């Protein structure tokens, strides 16, 4: 289901998330703290709509932190952009259960394809960026899907904040 044109008006106060599937366990406490601080600042700036891709790693972490934030700010909308219907089929059981909890808590879910095909992740990433004015990323490598998503967002002149850059996050949250 695509966003209707009238929903495009939400774009100025919509942020999306992109990040790596593999997260360093030692970095998680700091990453969660930065993510929570940035989400709170985004809320203060008027952002209420947050789009996540629902993938393993950073995507699911961001979605879980948004769900947690909804306890304090009930007017937040979590949108999941799922690249294909069976995305979690081959995941470990625990990750699949975590994904199901996120799906259940989402306010909107957009499944972009019934089946996997080469390029479906790119389509999902562009779907999220195209509908956002702000891109919050966790980028530690110049290769891969996260890097190409951030490059795409940069070409579209979206505002980007990299949570891997501690100083940039601190400056943003002041």
C-alpha positions in Angstrom: 0.0 0.0 0.0 1.6 3.3 -1.1 1.2 6.5 0.9 -1.6 8.6 -0.6 -0.7 12.1 -2.0 -2.5 13.8 0.9 -0.2 11.9 3.3 2.8 13.4 1.6 2.1 16.6 3.5 3.5 14.8 6.6 6.9 14.7 4.9 8.4 17.8 6.5 8.0 16.3 9.9 8.9 12.7 8.9 12.2 11.0 9.7 13.5 7.7 8.5 16.2 5.4 9.8 18.9 3.4 8.1 21.8 1.5 9.6 23.8 -1.7 9.6 22.4 -5.1 10.3 25.4 -6.0 12.5 25.8 -3.9 15.6 28.7 -4.1 18.0 27.3 -5.3 21.4 29.8 -3.1 23.2 28.4 0.0 21.4 24.7 -0.8 22.1 24.3 1.1 25.4 25.7 4.3 24.0 23.8 3.8 20.7 20.5 3.4 22.5 21.2 6.5 24.7 22.1 8.6 21.6 19.1 7.3 19.7 16.7 8.1 22.6 18.2 11.6 22.9 17.9 12.2 19.2 14.3 10.9 19.1 13.4 13.3 22.0 15.0 16.2 20.2 13.2 15.3 16.9 9.9 15.3 18.9 10.7 18.7 20.3 11.3 19.9 16.7 7.8 18.7 15.7 8.6 15.3 14.2 5.8 12.8 14.8 6.2 10.3 12.0 9.1 7.9 11.9 9.7 5.3 9.1 11.8 2.2 9.7 12.7 -0.6 7.3 12.1 -3.5 9.8 15.4 -5.2 9.0 17.7 -6.9 11.5 20.1 -4.7 13.5 19.7 -1.0 13.6 16.3 -0.9 11.9 14.7 -3.0 14.6 16.5 -1.2 17.4 15.2 2.2 16.0 11.7 0.8 15.8 11.8 -0.5 19.4 13.1 2.8 20.7 10.2 4.6 18.8 7.7 2.1 20.4 9.2 2.9 23.8 9.0 6.6 23.1 5.3 6.2 22.3 4.6 5.5 26.0 5.6 9.1 26.7 4.4 10.7 23.5 1.2 9.0 22.2 1.0 11.1 19.1 4.0 9.4 17.4 3.5 7.3 14.4 5.7 4.3 13.6 5.7 3.4 9.9 7.3 0.2 8.7 8.5 -0.1 5.1 8.9 -3.8 4.5 10.8 -4.7 1.3 8.9 -8.0 0.8 6.3 -10.0 2.6 8.6 -12.9 3.8 11.4 -10.7 5.0 11.8 -12.5 8.3 11.2 -16.1 7.1 14.8 -17.3 7.4 15.7 -15.3 10.5 16.5 -16.9 13.8 13.4 -17.6 15.9 14.2 -14.9 18.5 14.7 -12.2 15.9 11.5 -13.3 14.1 9.5 -13.0 17.4 11.1 -9.5 17.9 10.1 -8.5 14.4 6.5 -9.7 15.0 6.3 -7.6 18.2 7.4 -4.6 16.1 4.9 -5.3 13.4 2.1 -5.5 16.0 3.1 -2.2 17.5 3.5 -0.3 14.2 0.8 2.2 13.2 1.3 1.7 9.5 2.9 -1.1 7.5 3.8 -0.8 3.8 4.8 -4.1 2.2 6.4 -3.1 -1.0 6.5 -6.6 -2.7 5.1 -10.0 -2.2 8.4 -11.7 -3.0 12.1 -11.0 -2.7 13.8 -9.8 -5.9 17.2 -8.3 -6.5 16.9 -4.6 -5.7 13.9 -4.8 -3.4 16.0 -3.4 -0.5 17.0 -0.5 -2.6 13.3 0.2 -3.4 12.5 0.1 0.3 15.3 2.4 1.2 14.3 5.0 -1.5 10.6 4.7 -0.4 11.7 5.7 3.1 14.0 8.5 2.1 11.5 9.9 -0.5 8.9 10.3 2.3 11.2 11.9 4.8 12.8 15.2 5.4 15.3 13.9 7.9 17.5 10.7 7.7 18.9 9.3 11.0 21.5 6.7 10.3 24.0 4.5 12.0 26.8 4.5 9.4 30.3 3.1 10.2 31.2 1.8 6.8 31.4 3.4 3.3 30.1 0.2 1.7 26.7 -1.5 1.7 23.1 -0.6 1.7 23.3 2.0 4.5 26.1 3.9 2.7 24.1 3.9 -0.6 20.9 5.0 1.2 22.8 7.9 2.9 24.4 8.8 -0.4 20.9 8.8 -2.0 19.5 11.0 0.8 22.5 13.4 0.3 21.8 13.7 -3.4 18.2 14.7 -2.5 19.6 17.2 0.0 17.9 15.6 3.0 19.2 16.5 6.4 21.2 13.5 7.7 22.4 12.8 11.3 24.8 9.9 11.8 24.5 8.4 15.3 28.0 6.9 14.9 29.3 10.4 15.2 29.0 11.1 18.9 29.9 14.8 18.7 27.4 15.5 16.0 24.6 13.8 18.1 25.6 15.9 21.2 25.6 19.1 19.1 22.2 18.2 17.6 20.6 17.5 21.0 21.7 20.7 22.7 
